[in-house]
Amino acid sequence: MGDTLDLFRSLSEVIGVSFAEKCYQLLLQVPQGRVTTYRELAKALGTRAYRAVGQAMNRNPRLIEIPCHRVVCSNGEIGGYALGVEKKIELLQKEGVVVKGNRVEGMEGILYRFSSQ
């Protein structure tokens, strides 16, 4: 998987892929039933721009295709979602993620970390 991420980074530098698109491409790696964090995405992109990742998720024009509902805060809190927090919780629960009190339970067991960090 690391080679794929390295190749993507190289291609994005050459063709000028936007920061948001880089976020979306990484997010496609996160499988159903797993979550990642704004911090993990930022680290995988070689930055500490956690808020910029959040803004990219909020502006996601392809909510069905790019599963930004799988991105949560590092402390397990749900965070925001363009269609509302309730919808984000509903989507996560449909994928088998346990959410209680607007927080993901068992976060360490389902946290997706990108391999080439």
C-alpha positions as CSV (number, residue, x, y, z in Angstrom):
1,M,0.0,0.0,0.0
2,G,2.9,2.3,0.7
3,D,4.0,2.2,-2.9
4,T,0.5,3.2,-4.0
5,L,0.5,6.2,-1.7
6,D,4.0,7.2,-2.8
7,L,2.9,7.0,-6.5
8,F,-0.2,9.0,-5.7
9,R,1.9,11.7,-4.0
10,S,4.2,11.9,-7.0
11,L,1.4,12.1,-9.5
12,S,-0.4,14.7,-7.6
13,E,2.7,16.9,-7.5
14,V,3.1,16.6,-11.2
15,I,-0.6,17.2,-12.2
16,G,-1.5,19.6,-9.4
17,V,-4.2,17.7,-7.6
18,S,-5.9,19.9,-5.0
19,F,-5.5,19.3,-1.2
20,A,-9.1,18.2,-1.0
21,E,-8.7,15.7,-3.8
22,K,-5.7,14.2,-2.1
23,C,-7.8,13.8,1.1
24,Y,-10.6,12.2,-0.9
25,Q,-8.2,9.7,-2.6
26,L,-6.8,8.6,0.8
27,L,-10.2,8.3,2.3
28,L,-11.2,5.8,-0.4
29,Q,-8.8,3.4,1.4
30,V,-10.8,3.4,4.6
31,P,-13.1,0.3,4.5
32,Q,-16.7,0.1,5.8
33,G,-16.9,-0.5,9.5
34,R,-13.7,1.4,10.1
35,V,-13.0,5.1,10.9
36,T,-10.0,7.3,10.5
37,T,-9.3,10.8,12.0
38,Y,-8.7,14.2,10.6
39,R,-5.2,13.9,12.2
40,E,-4.5,10.5,10.5
41,L,-5.4,11.9,7.1
42,A,-3.3,15.0,7.6
43,K,-0.3,12.9,8.7
44,A,-0.7,10.7,5.7
45,L,-0.5,13.9,3.6
46,G,2.6,15.0,5.4
47,T,1.0,18.0,7.1
48,R,-0.5,19.0,10.4
49,A,-3.4,20.8,8.7
50,Y,-6.1,18.9,10.6
51,R,-8.7,21.7,10.1
52,A,-8.0,21.9,6.4
53,V,-8.8,18.2,6.2
54,G,-12.1,18.9,8.1
55,Q,-12.9,21.7,5.6
56,A,-12.2,19.3,2.7
57,M,-14.5,16.7,4.2
58,N,-17.2,19.4,4.8
59,R,-17.0,20.5,1.1
60,N,-17.1,17.0,-0.3
61,P,-19.2,17.2,-3.4
62,R,-19.5,13.4,-3.8
63,L,-20.9,12.2,-0.4
64,I,-21.9,8.8,-1.8
65,E,-18.6,8.1,-3.5
66,I,-16.2,9.6,-0.9
67,P,-17.2,8.3,2.5
68,C,-16.3,11.3,4.6
69,H,-18.6,10.1,7.4
70,R,-15.8,7.7,8.3
71,V,-13.6,10.6,9.5
72,V,-13.9,11.4,13.2
73,C,-12.0,13.4,15.8
74,S,-8.9,11.8,17.4
75,N,-10.7,11.5,20.8
76,G,-13.5,9.5,19.2
77,E,-16.0,12.3,19.0
78,I,-18.1,12.2,15.8
79,G,-17.2,15.7,14.5
80,G,-19.2,17.4,11.8
81,Y,-20.9,16.3,8.7
82,A,-22.4,18.2,5.8
83,L,-25.7,16.4,6.2
84,G,-25.7,16.7,10.0
85,V,-24.3,14.8,12.8
86,E,-27.4,12.6,13.1
87,K,-26.9,11.4,9.5
88,K,-23.2,10.7,10.1
89,I,-24.0,8.6,13.1
90,E,-26.7,6.7,11.2
91,L,-24.3,5.9,8.3
92,L,-21.6,4.8,10.8
93,Q,-24.0,2.6,12.7
94,K,-25.2,1.0,9.4
95,E,-21.6,0.0,8.8
96,G,-21.3,-1.6,12.2
97,V,-19.6,1.2,14.1
98,V,-20.8,1.6,17.7
99,V,-21.6,5.2,18.6
100,K,-22.7,6.3,22.0
101,G,-23.1,9.9,23.2
102,N,-21.7,11.2,19.9
103,R,-18.5,9.2,20.4
104,V,-17.2,6.1,18.6
105,E,-16.8,3.2,21.0
106,G,-13.8,0.9,20.7
107,M,-12.0,3.5,18.6
108,E,-8.6,1.7,18.8
109,G,-10.1,-1.5,17.4
110,I,-11.5,0.1,14.3
111,L,-9.1,3.0,13.7
112,Y,-7.7,2.9,10.2
113,R,-4.1,4.2,9.9
114,F,-2.5,4.8,6.6
115,S,0.5,2.5,6.1
116,S,3.2,4.8,4.9
117,Q,3.2,7.3,7.8
